[in-house]
Amino acid sequence: MADRFLLVQRGQRVSRSHPRPARLAIVLAATMAAAVFGLAACSTSGSAGAESSSTIGTVGPGTGAPLTFLHVVIPTNGANRTPYLADPAGRQVLLRGVAAVGLQDVAYPTANGGPAIFPVNSSAYDGKCPKATARIPQPPLCEVQASLPAYRQSIAPGSGDDFAQMRSLGFDVVRLVLNWSQLEPSPGHYSTTYVNRISQVVSWARQQGIYVILDMHQDQYSRYILPAKKTAAPSGCSPSGGSDGAPRWAVFTDGKPGCAVDGQSALNPASSAAFYNFWHNHPVPAPKGQAPGSGLQDHYIGALATLARRFEHDSAVLGYELMNEPQPGSLTALPLTNLYQASSQDLYPFYRRAIEALTGVRDGLPTCPASQPTSLKNTCAYPKLADVTHQQIFFEPLAYRNLIDFSPQVSTPFSSYPNLVYAPHVYTHAFTVDQFIGYPATDSPYPPTYTFGYQTAESEAQAMHAAVFTTEFGDASSTDSFVLAGETAAEEATLTGGTLWAWKGLSATEATCWCVRWQHSSYQTTANGTPGTGNPRSPVSPDDQLIPSRALYMERVWPRATAGRLLSYQYDPTDRSFAMVASDTHEVRRGDRADETVVYIPATVHGKVTVTGAASLDAVVAEPDGSRDAYIAPSGSALATGTAGTAGFMSTAHSYEVTVGQPPAPLVATVASEASSPLQPIAEPQARQAAESALQTALASTNPKIHSNAVLANLLAGILLGSNDPNTSSEGAP
């Protein structure tokens, strides 16, 4: 999670409502809507525009239908060229869900020889669930009634049925947080107990129709980076340690202190040194295990391969996230380095080696000899250790992207593996630099819009031939009315799926919890190894409560699978209405559920489903939990462009439209505008220029706090970004 990394702890929070970012095109959208939305008269079936009788479904998420392998499609035509996930029928797939914390190594605090807080053995979770404890900020991950069919499992507070609760909110993907320290607790030895526990959780998710992303998570490299004693910390560097990730034997800090320069956890000399040694494949004088080499990267890749070999044929596992929020390494007193160079020289070469090991992709290179498997100069390919062919490989940029909503890197292809997914984290106005500088989230000049971080991600992903999936976004629930509202609307505007941080959590108040379901705990833990506040033995409230604002913004209508191309969609959580536009040149026969467009409708939404244009409504299937799936069959008809219909809209060739409820004119106008003129990717030079311009404005501020913080931000930017942008020249390709 980014709050262990970013320079925004000074940021202010306010509770005023924040509107969705406006686009110039929307000014004229009321008239432009006629250019996109179809009409009932053009439908190819008499059922279009009317909802069929609801029936109890026998297929779909949560009912036992098998999860199929997805793949990445790289579009070669159309206005939107960003790669996307698709199912075997070729339907464009959007996934929405949460990050689940409960298998993270903070649950097993053995840094000082103490016992584990939660049991690791999967048998300890068969029909039961350990109690939450104030000592860690997340409860264990459970599915107490896994022996029952999916819809017979309780979703009540305190039921301990996490995945049934997720399914009831419509979530169909979970990012499962894992740690290297638990996977390879000693060099070359992999924990079968831990892998079996992961397998148990994957089986729970599969039962509910939920995909799993196996996330190799770290924050500040490792919890075995302990805070320096106050007497040993340099002046201006307060004691601060790591959070989670690498095992003790993989931590090499070159004697650097565990502290935070100017109180900023990102500026930790010990963590930065540990990363430096990781990127340079520091040798480990111990058994090698599955990896053919003896360096840190070799061991890490060996652990990844162990995970992949267990799940590479499991279609419920969507893929593997190679590393959470990687940081650049440095041995300097101020632990920073140029981000462009760190990406090109360290991060992406490591990703390529990991992909080579997991998939066997060679990209024309010879295989490195077993005696020297790691080529830091990329003259040979890492030996193949697993056989991943159908799953996705998720990769993140350097974590400093979270500060500025774009990635300071030269984005170019680095692997020919076909199922690559770019997985940035987008925390606009929650963790971005404006919060560090002191601007209120509801009146901040930068980032300029909530869509900015997604538009830059599209540019970066297109250049690397990867789909985009945001594996972290979110905020404290007190800011949901503007931050979460803006983030979810931006995901819709850019057709981006994602996982919210996080599923369940403990905190003193509901408002401070970064979670969907909350339990009260008066003890305030810390993530950097320093003591928390309060009594760690204080009881935790027994029942997890669904936070209303999380339900409001996360329980949405959305197209799970779209036949043809999804052009635009939007859901209004205030009146619970929905509209979407798609286009398909091929006919799908009514009743072919595996090929039809599927729109998910949560139990809280009761509006009528209407289909117009070149498609017809096949059926609306009711599930036992009250949710519905609308199945739409495109006709493939080439409707006469510009033909006026009874609703006053105009049609375009092959387009079809779906509405739920009665979407207001502004929503219809927005969807129409974005279908005909989608948001364009924002290239890195343009994004950097916007950030530098905003920083100059902050430096000129008459507000002393803003000016002072901007001075520090400008100093850091000079190191991190350098004076020249390599994307304006031919330098720096990964």
Secondary structure, DSSP 8 states (H G I E B T S, - for coil): -GGGT-S-TT-----S-------GGGGGHHHHGGGT---GGG-SSTTTTS----EE-SSSTTTT------EEE--SSSS----EEE-TT--EE--EEEEE-SSSGGGS--TTS---SS--SGGGGSS------TTSSS----BTTTTS-GGGS--STT--BHHHHHHHTT--EEEEEE-HHHHSSBTTB--HHHHHHHHHHHHHHHHTT-EEEEEE--BSS-TTS----TTTS-TTEEE----B-S-GGG---TT---EEETT-TT--HHHHHHHHHHHTT-B-SS--TTSSS-BHHHHHHHHHHHHHHHHTT-TTEEEEE--SS------SSS----HHHHIIIIIHHHHHHHHHHHH---TT--B--TTS---TT-SSB--------SSEEEE---TTHHHHTS--S--------S-EEE--B--TTTTSHHHHHT--GGG-SSSSSTTHHHHHHHHHHHHHT-EEEEEEE---GGGIIIIIHHHHHHHHHTT-EEEES-SEEEESSGGG--SSEEEE-S-B--SSSS--BS-TTS---SS-EE-HHHHHHHS--EEEEESSEEEEEEEETTTTEEEEEEE-SS---TT-TTTSEEEEE-TT----EEEEESEEEEEEEE-TTS-EEEEEEE------TT-B-TTS-B--TTEEEEEES---HHHHHHHHHHHHS------HHHHHHHHHHHHHHHHT-S-HHHHHHHHHHHHHHHHHH-SS-GGGSS----
